[in-house]
Amino acid sequence: MNYLAHLYLSGESEKMLVGNFIGDYVKGRQYKSYPDEIAAGIVLHRRIDHFTDIHPLHKEAKILFREDFGHYAGIVVDFIYDHFLAVNWTSYSDTSLRWFAKRSHSVLLSNFKHLPLRVQGFLPFLIQNRRLESYATIDGIIQSMHIMGKYSSLPSKAPVAESILRANYETLGLNFKAFMQELIHYVTTEFDVTLELPLASGQQNP
């Protein structure tokens, strides 16, 4: 899963959110040097990634991107899943995506000293460009993929990913919804995470 999903699956704990957000940038046993709740968030991040990597639905989605992205297909699917989470946000949260993004930004900034240097470097750009909110559009998620392709080993084929996404949009959307249901069950039952589920009335808080 990508940034938005990891932040969402952290539940109500601010320190857990910090750990879950930085999980990719803390290697091996380095997590033990963090405060306990942040360390727990890092461990949660790793468990979410493992659950995702071995899940049949995630593997099924990767098939669509494997020819063009090889073993990076899973990373592409993680971006795509964040898009569908943002698009269907009202099905997963009783607050707006904008409010959630602002809260996440505030928590990360207030814990800036705990962020690895690489995260400190890109966080201002993520906030300034409202990257989390941009995931709700295809252009936004493809732009994020393009940026990652420039600064990482992810193949710079964002237009190819966009073409595949648009051609298989409904299939990938259904795949995500089925997968997310199982992931939420896993996180809430195995890690005692409490999520801000939608209100019974279907209305959102500001």
LINDAHU-V577199 format. One line per field, one symbol per residue. phi: phi as a letter, one per 20 degrees, with the letter a starting at -180 (. if undefined). psi: psi as a letter, one per 20 degrees, with the letter a starting at -180 (. if undefined). burial: + if it has 24 or more other C-alpha atoms within 12 Angstrom, else -. A space follows every 50 residues. Layout:
phi = ???
psi = ???
burial = ???
This chain:
phi = .dgffffffemeeffffffffegfddelefffeeggffgffffggfffff gffefgffffffgfdffedlfegffffffffffffffdgfecbedfffff ffffgfffffdgfeeggffgfeggfffgelffffffdfgfffffffffff dbefgfcgfffffffffcgfffffgfffffgfffffffeecleddefgfg fnedfg
psi = qaggggggjibipghhggghhjhijoqcjhhiiqqghghhhgggghhggg gghiphhghghhhhihhhicjjhhgghggghhghgghkhiiiqjrqhggg ggggggghhikhhipqghghgighhgghjlgghiiiqggghhghhgghhh jajppmlghgggggghhkggghghggggghghggggghhhjkppqmqqqh iiqqr.
burial = ++++++++++++++++++++++++-+----+--+--+++++++++++++- +++-+-++++++-++--++--+++++++++++++++++++++++++++-+ +-+++-+++-++-+++--+---+--++--+++++++++-+++++++---- ---+++++--++-++------++-+++-++--++--++----+-+++--- ------
